[in-house]
Amino acid sequence: DKIEITAPLHYPVVPLPEGESYLGFIFASGNTPADVEAALRAAHAQLDFQIEPELHLTSR
């Protein structure tokens, strides 16, 4: 039904298990559990995450 990204913009993303939160959630509905699972998998397949490494800048 929808994809909700809950990670704050410009906030460092740390992978689990070190990280403490998810990027977001996918919500789906269907007539059967198999329909819901298929909808979730189809939505997930459409996602393309581009997470860049955090750069630490220092002055000289």
N, CA, C and O atoms as CSV, one atom per row, in Angstrom:
chain,resi,resn,atom,element,x,y,z
A,1,ASP,N,N,0.806,-1.191,0.000
A,1,ASP,CA,C,0.000,0.000,0.000
A,1,ASP,C,C,0.853,1.260,0.000
A,1,ASP,O,O,0.534,2.233,-0.683
A,2,LYS,N,N,1.966,1.241,0.786
A,2,LYS,CA,C,2.856,2.401,0.768
A,2,LYS,C,C,4.213,2.037,1.343
A,2,LYS,O,O,4.365,1.052,2.066
A,3,ILE,N,N,5.185,2.853,1.003
A,3,ILE,CA,C,6.527,2.756,1.569
A,3,ILE,C,C,6.763,4.036,2.342
A,3,ILE,O,O,6.581,5.134,1.814
A,4,GLU,N,N,7.166,3.895,3.592
A,4,GLU,CA,C,7.395,5.062,4.440
A,4,GLU,C,C,8.850,5.060,4.907
A,4,GLU,O,O,9.268,4.178,5.657
A,5,ILE,N,N,9.612,6.054,4.456
A,5,ILE,CA,C,10.999,6.207,4.881
A,5,ILE,C,C,11.000,7.056,6.146
A,5,ILE,O,O,10.560,8.206,6.132
A,6,THR,N,N,11.495,6.485,7.235
A,6,THR,CA,C,11.465,7.193,8.514
A,6,THR,C,C,12.841,7.675,8.952
A,6,THR,O,O,12.951,8.399,9.942
A,7,ALA,N,N,13.885,7.292,8.240
A,7,ALA,CA,C,15.228,7.761,8.580
A,7,ALA,C,C,15.321,9.254,8.271
A,7,ALA,O,O,14.931,9.681,7.185
A,8,PRO,N,N,15.830,10.053,9.210
A,8,PRO,CA,C,15.934,11.493,8.962
A,8,PRO,C,C,16.924,11.807,7.840
A,8,PRO,O,O,17.965,11.161,7.721
A,9,LEU,N,N,16.594,12.792,7.030
A,9,LEU,CA,C,17.455,13.235,5.941
A,9,LEU,C,C,18.748,13.810,6.509
A,9,LEU,O,O,18.723,14.536,7.502
A,10,HIS,N,N,19.859,13.491,5.891
A,10,HIS,CA,C,21.195,13.965,6.283
A,10,HIS,C,C,21.627,13.457,7.657
A,10,HIS,O,O,22.482,14.068,8.299
A,11,TYR,N,N,21.053,12.358,8.110
A,11,TYR,CA,C,21.433,11.758,9.385
A,11,TYR,C,C,22.205,10.481,9.063
A,11,TYR,O,O,21.765,9.715,8.205
A,12,PRO,N,N,23.331,10.224,9.715
A,12,PRO,CA,C,24.115,9.021,9.389
A,12,PRO,C,C,23.295,7.738,9.554
A,12,PRO,O,O,22.573,7.572,10.537
A,13,VAL,N,N,23.419,6.844,8.587
A,13,VAL,CA,C,22.754,5.546,8.637
A,13,VAL,C,C,23.801,4.510,9.000
A,13,VAL,O,O,24.813,4.377,8.311
A,14,VAL,N,N,23.565,3.779,10.071
A,14,VAL,CA,C,24.489,2.747,10.529
A,14,VAL,C,C,23.782,1.407,10.375
A,14,VAL,O,O,22.680,1.232,10.896
A,15,PRO,N,N,24.404,0.442,9.657
A,15,PRO,CA,C,23.758,-0.855,9.456
A,15,PRO,C,C,23.546,-1.592,10.780
A,15,PRO,O,O,24.319,-1.434,11.725
A,16,LEU,N,N,22.492,-2.392,10.826
A,16,LEU,CA,C,22.271,-3.269,11.969
A,16,LEU,C,C,23.353,-4.335,11.969
A,16,LEU,O,O,23.787,-4.694,10.874
A,17,PRO,N,N,23.825,-4.867,13.055
A,17,PRO,CA,C,23.286,-4.695,14.394
A,17,PRO,C,C,23.833,-3.473,15.141
A,17,PRO,O,O,23.324,-3.140,16.211
A,18,GLU,N,N,24.856,-2.798,14.604
A,18,GLU,CA,C,25.406,-1.637,15.298
A,18,GLU,C,C,24.422,-0.474,15.305
A,18,GLU,O,O,24.343,0.275,16.279
A,19,GLY,N,N,23.678,-0.326,14.224
A,19,GLY,CA,C,22.701,0.755,14.121
A,19,GLY,C,C,21.527,0.525,15.053
A,19,GLY,O,O,21.324,-0.576,15.563
A,20,GLU,N,N,20.767,1.573,15.262
A,20,GLU,CA,C,19.670,1.472,16.225
A,20,GLU,C,C,18.297,1.716,15.612
A,20,GLU,O,O,17.302,1.767,16.335
A,21,SER,N,N,18.224,1.866,14.294
A,21,SER,CA,C,16.919,2.118,13.685
A,21,SER,C,C,16.874,1.555,12.268
A,21,SER,O,O,17.901,1.198,11.690
A,22,TYR,N,N,15.673,1.484,11.728
A,22,TYR,CA,C,15.451,1.021,10.366
A,22,TYR,C,C,15.380,2.217,9.424
A,22,TYR,O,O,15.146,3.342,9.864
A,23,LEU,N,N,15.583,1.977,8.134
A,23,LEU,CA,C,15.421,3.049,7.149
A,23,LEU,C,C,13.964,3.456,7.016
A,23,LEU,O,O,13.656,4.624,6.775
A,24,GLY,N,N,13.082,2.505,7.171
A,24,GLY,CA,C,11.655,2.777,7.031
A,24,GLY,C,C,10.884,1.474,6.994
A,24,GLY,O,O,11.388,0.433,7.415
A,25,PHE,N,N,9.664,1.534,6.491
A,25,PHE,CA,C,8.785,0.376,6.514
A,25,PHE,C,C,8.006,0.288,5.209
A,25,PHE,O,O,7.744,1.299,4.557
A,26,ILE,N,N,7.638,-0.944,4.835
A,26,ILE,CA,C,6.782,-1.185,3.679
A,26,ILE,C,C,5.472,-1.753,4.215
A,26,ILE,O,O,5.475,-2.722,4.974
A,27,PHE,N,N,4.349,-1.148,3.819
A,27,PHE,CA,C,3.033,-1.610,4.245
A,27,PHE,C,C,2.295,-2.169,3.037
A,27,PHE,O,O,2.301,-1.563,1.965
A,28,ALA,N,N,1.659,-3.323,3.209
A,28,ALA,CA,C,0.927,-3.944,2.105
A,28,ALA,C,C,-0.333,-4.621,2.634
A,28,ALA,O,O,-0.435,-4.943,3.818
A,29,SER,N,N,-1.278,-4.826,1.740
A,29,SER,CA,C,-2.490,-5.570,2.080
A,29,SER,C,C,-2.809,-6.503,0.918
A,29,SER,O,O,-2.335,-6.306,-0.201
A,30,GLY,N,N,-3.604,-7.505,1.194
A,30,GLY,CA,C,-3.980,-8.453,0.157
A,30,GLY,C,C,-5.058,-9.390,0.659
A,30,GLY,O,O,-5.429,-9.359,1.832
A,31,ASN,N,N,-5.553,-10.217,-0.231
A,31,ASN,CA,C,-6.613,-11.161,0.129
A,31,ASN,C,C,-6.091,-12.343,0.923
A,31,ASN,O,O,-6.818,-12.926,1.728
A,32,THR,N,N,-4.834,-12.700,0.700
A,32,THR,CA,C,-4.240,-13.839,1.400
A,32,THR,C,C,-2.851,-13.442,1.896
A,32,THR,O,O,-2.271,-12.473,1.405
A,33,PRO,N,N,-2.319,-14.180,2.858
A,33,PRO,CA,C,-0.946,-13.907,3.282
A,33,PRO,C,C,0.049,-13.982,2.121
A,33,PRO,O,O,1.015,-13.220,2.084
A,34,ALA,N,N,-0.179,-14.886,1.183
A,34,ALA,CA,C,0.711,-15.001,0.022
A,34,ALA,C,C,0.646,-13.741,-0.843
A,34,ALA,O,O,1.664,-13.299,-1.376
A,35,ASP,N,N,-0.546,-13.166,-0.981
A,35,ASP,CA,C,-0.683,-11.914,-1.743
A,35,ASP,C,C,0.083,-10.779,-1.071
A,35,ASP,O,O,0.746,-9.987,-1.740
A,36,VAL,N,N,-0.013,-10.707,0.252
A,36,VAL,CA,C,0.691,-9.659,0.998
A,36,VAL,C,C,2.195,-9.839,0.859
A,36,VAL,O,O,2.924,-8.876,0.622
A,37,GLU,N,N,2.656,-11.075,1.007
A,37,GLU,CA,C,4.092,-11.339,0.867
A,37,GLU,C,C,4.579,-10.970,-0.533
A,37,GLU,O,O,5.649,-10.379,-0.679
A,38,ALA,N,N,3.813,-11.310,-1.553
A,38,ALA,CA,C,4.194,-10.975,-2.929
A,38,ALA,C,C,4.245,-9.459,-3.118
A,38,ALA,O,O,5.145,-8.948,-3.785
A,39,ALA,N,N,3.286,-8.740,-2.533
A,39,ALA,CA,C,3.278,-7.278,-2.645
A,39,ALA,C,C,4.486,-6.672,-1.941
A,39,ALA,O,O,5.106,-5.742,-2.457
A,40,LEU,N,N,4.824,-7.198,-0.760
A,40,LEU,CA,C,6.000,-6.705,-0.033
A,40,LEU,C,C,7.279,-6.952,-0.825
A,40,LEU,O,O,8.134,-6.071,-0.926
A,41,ARG,N,N,7.406,-8.146,-1.382
A,41,ARG,CA,C,8.609,-8.464,-2.165
A,41,ARG,C,C,8.695,-7.602,-3.426
A,41,ARG,O,O,9.783,-7.164,-3.797
A,42,ALA,N,N,7.575,-7.358,-4.079
A,42,ALA,CA,C,7.568,-6.519,-5.285
A,42,ALA,C,C,7.954,-5.084,-4.942
A,42,ALA,O,O,8.712,-4.452,-5.678
A,43,ALA,N,N,7.437,-4.567,-3.831
A,43,ALA,CA,C,7.788,-3.204,-3.413
A,43,ALA,C,C,9.266,-3.121,-3.060
A,43,ALA,O,O,9.950,-2.170,-3.439
A,44,HIS,N,N,9.753,-4.113,-2.336
A,44,HIS,CA,C,11.170,-4.120,-1.946
A,44,HIS,C,C,12.074,-4.166,-3.169
A,44,HIS,O,O,13.133,-3.538,-3.182
A,45,ALA,N,N,11.669,-4.898,-4.188
A,45,ALA,CA,C,12.475,-5.010,-5.410
A,45,ALA,C,C,12.588,-3.673,-6.140
A,45,ALA,O,O,13.522,-3.474,-6.917
A,46,GLN,N,N,11.655,-2.759,-5.903
A,46,GLN,CA,C,11.680,-1.450,-6.558
A,46,GLN,C,C,12.610,-0.457,-5.855
A,46,GLN,O,O,12.944,0.586,-6.416
A,47,LEU,N,N,13.020,-0.778,-4.643
A,47,LEU,CA,C,13.861,0.144,-3.876
A,47,LEU,C,C,15.304,0.095,-4.352
A,47,LEU,O,O,15.815,-0.968,-4.703
A,48,ASP,N,N,15.948,1.232,-4.363
A,48,ASP,CA,C,17.364,1.333,-4.727
A,48,ASP,C,C,18.018,2.309,-3.750
A,48,ASP,O,O,17.947,3.524,-3.935
A,49,PHE,N,N,18.645,1.777,-2.724
A,49,PHE,CA,C,19.278,2.620,-1.717
A,49,PHE,C,C,20.674,3.005,-2.164
A,49,PHE,O,O,21.436,2.169,-2.649
A,50,GLN,N,N,20.999,4.253,-2.000
A,50,GLN,CA,C,22.344,4.748,-2.277
A,50,GLN,C,C,22.829,5.449,-1.014
A,50,GLN,O,O,22.564,6.631,-0.795
A,51,ILE,N,N,23.536,4.697,-0.200
A,51,ILE,CA,C,24.034,5.224,1.069
A,51,ILE,C,C,25.522,5.471,0.911
A,51,ILE,O,O,26.296,4.548,0.657
A,52,GLU,N,N,25.907,6.710,1.061
A,52,GLU,CA,C,27.302,7.097,0.889
A,52,GLU,C,C,28.006,7.104,2.239
A,52,GLU,O,O,27.389,7.398,3.263
A,53,PRO,N,N,29.303,6.780,2.243
A,53,PRO,CA,C,30.031,6.802,3.510
A,53,PRO,C,C,30.083,8.216,4.077
A,53,PRO,O,O,30.142,9.201,3.341
A,54,GLU,N,N,30.059,8.286,5.390
A,54,GLU,CA,C,30.139,9.586,6.052
A,54,GLU,C,C,31.572,10.102,5.966
A,54,GLU,O,O,32.521,9.369,6.242
A,55,LEU,N,N,31.720,11.355,5.584
A,55,LEU,CA,C,33.040,11.971,5.480
A,55,LEU,C,C,33.253,12.894,6.668
A,55,LEU,O,O,32.395,13.715,6.993
A,56,HIS,N,N,34.392,12.754,7.303
A,56,HIS,CA,C,34.736,13.631,8.419
A,56,HIS,C,C,35.744,14.658,7.920
A,56,HIS,O,O,36.840,14.295,7.493
A,57,LEU,N,N,35.387,15.911,7.970
A,57,LEU,CA,C,36.262,16.982,7.507
A,57,LEU,C,C,36.959,17.627,8.697
A,57,LEU,O,O,36.358,17.872,9.743
A,58,THR,N,N,38.224,17.888,8.505
A,58,THR,CA,C,38.985,18.579,9.545
A,58,THR,C,C,39.688,19.774,8.918
A,58,THR,O,O,39.974,19.780,7.720
A,59,SER,N,N,39.960,20.766,9.719
A,59,SER,CA,C,40.697,21.927,9.212
A,59,SER,C,C,42.164,21.772,9.570
A,59,SER,O,O,42.520,21.088,10.529
A,60,ARG,N,N,42.997,22.415,8.787
A,60,ARG,CA,C,44.441,22.320,9.043
A,60,ARG,C,C,44.898,23.426,9.934
A,60,ARG,O,O,46.083,23.508,10.258
